[in-house]
Amino acid sequence: MFRDWFQGAGATGWPLVAMLVFFGAFVIVLAYVQFAMRDRKTLDEMAALPLTDDVPATPSDGGNGE
């Protein structure tokens, strides 16, 4: 059944390429998390990023455009 459908379709290689690219990106991210993030200092720095005050906050204009 699938053999007949795939014989008539011309671009069946692109979904396979897309799946391999996605799988490769997933493996790279997984390897980065497992091996590159083992340093506790780097992990603590990343965890504190949303809490750092490197850039001063600017007050908003209230949304009225004036």
Distance bins in CASP14 RR format, pairs under 12 A and 6 or more apart:
PFRMAT RR
TARGET T0000
AUTHOR 0000-0000-0000
RMODE 2
METHOD distances of the structure
MODEL  1
1 7 0 0 0 0 0 1 0 0 0 0 0
2 8 0 0 0 0 0 1 0 0 0 0 0
2 9 0 0 0 0 0 1 0 0 0 0 0
2 12 0 0 0 0 0 1 0 0 0 0 0
3 9 0 0 0 0 0 1 0 0 0 0 0
3 12 0 0 0 0 0 1 0 0 0 0 0
5 12 0 0 0 0 1 0 0 0 0 0 0
6 12 1 0 1 0 0 0 0 0 0 0 0
6 13 0 0 0 0 1 0 0 0 0 0 0
6 15 0 0 0 0 0 1 0 0 0 0 0
6 16 0 0 0 0 0 1 0 0 0 0 0
9 15 0 0 0 0 1 0 0 0 0 0 0
11 17 0 0 0 0 0 1 0 0 0 0 0
11 18 0 0 0 0 0 1 0 0 0 0 0
12 18 0 0 0 0 0 1 0 0 0 0 0
12 19 0 0 0 0 0 1 0 0 0 0 0
13 19 0 0 0 0 1 0 0 0 0 0 0
13 20 0 0 0 0 1 0 0 0 0 0 0
14 20 0 0 0 0 0 1 0 0 0 0 0
14 21 0 0 0 0 0 1 0 0 0 0 0
15 21 0 0 0 0 0 1 0 0 0 0 0
15 22 0 0 0 0 0 1 0 0 0 0 0
16 22 0 0 0 0 0 1 0 0 0 0 0
16 23 0 0 0 0 0 1 0 0 0 0 0
17 23 0 0 0 0 0 1 0 0 0 0 0
17 24 0 0 0 0 0 1 0 0 0 0 0
18 24 0 0 0 0 0 1 0 0 0 0 0
18 25 0 0 0 0 0 1 0 0 0 0 0
19 25 0 0 0 0 0 1 0 0 0 0 0
19 26 0 0 0 0 0 1 0 0 0 0 0
20 26 0 0 0 0 0 1 0 0 0 0 0
20 27 0 0 0 0 0 1 0 0 0 0 0
21 27 0 0 0 0 0 1 0 0 0 0 0
21 28 0 0 0 0 0 1 0 0 0 0 0
22 28 0 0 0 0 0 1 0 0 0 0 0
22 29 0 0 0 0 0 1 0 0 0 0 0
23 29 0 0 0 0 0 1 0 0 0 0 0
23 30 0 0 0 0 0 1 0 0 0 0 0
24 30 0 0 0 0 1 0 0 0 0 0 0
24 31 0 0 0 0 1 0 0 0 0 0 0
24 32 0 0 0 0 0 1 0 0 0 0 0
25 31 0 0 0 0 0 1 0 0 0 0 0
25 32 0 0 0 0 0 1 0 0 0 0 0
26 32 0 0 0 0 0 1 0 0 0 0 0
26 33 0 0 0 0 0 1 0 0 0 0 0
27 33 0 0 0 0 0 1 0 0 0 0 0
27 34 0 0 0 0 0 1 0 0 0 0 0
27 35 0 0 0 0 0 1 0 0 0 0 0
28 34 0 0 0 0 0 1 0 0 0 0 0
28 35 0 0 0 0 0 1 0 0 0 0 0
28 36 0 0 0 0 0 1 0 0 0 0 0
29 35 0 0 0 0 0 1 0 0 0 0 0
29 36 0 0 0 0 0 1 0 0 0 0 0
29 37 0 0 0 0 0 1 0 0 0 0 0
30 36 0 0 0 0 0 1 0 0 0 0 0
30 37 0 0 0 0 0 1 0 0 0 0 0
31 37 0 0 0 0 0 1 0 0 0 0 0
31 38 0 0 0 0 0 1 0 0 0 0 0
32 38 0 0 0 0 0 1 0 0 0 0 0
32 42 0 0 0 0 0 1 0 0 0 0 0
32 46 0 0 0 0 0 1 0 0 0 0 0
33 43 0 0 0 0 0 1 0 0 0 0 0
33 46 0 0 0 0 0 1 0 0 0 0 0
36 42 0 0 0 0 1 0 0 0 0 0 0
36 43 0 0 0 0 0 1 0 0 0 0 0
36 46 0 0 0 0 0 1 0 0 0 0 0
37 43 1 0 1 0 0 0 0 0 0 0 0
37 44 0 0 0 0 0 1 0 0 0 0 0
37 45 0 0 0 0 0 1 0 0 0 0 0
37 46 1 0 0 1 0 0 0 0 0 0 0
37 47 0 0 0 0 0 1 0 0 0 0 0
39 45 0 0 0 0 1 0 0 0 0 0 0
39 46 0 0 0 0 0 1 0 0 0 0 0
40 46 0 0 0 0 0 1 0 0 0 0 0
40 47 0 0 0 0 0 1 0 0 0 0 0
41 47 0 0 0 0 0 1 0 0 0 0 0
41 48 0 0 0 0 0 1 0 0 0 0 0
42 48 0 0 0 0 0 1 0 0 0 0 0
42 49 0 0 0 0 0 1 0 0 0 0 0
43 49 0 0 0 0 0 1 0 0 0 0 0
44 51 0 0 0 0 0 1 0 0 0 0 0
44 52 0 0 0 0 0 1 0 0 0 0 0
45 51 0 0 0 0 0 1 0 0 0 0 0
45 52 0 0 0 0 1 0 0 0 0 0 0
46 52 0 0 0 0 0 1 0 0 0 0 0
48 54 0 0 0 0 0 1 0 0 0 0 0
49 55 0 0 0 0 0 1 0 0 0 0 0
END
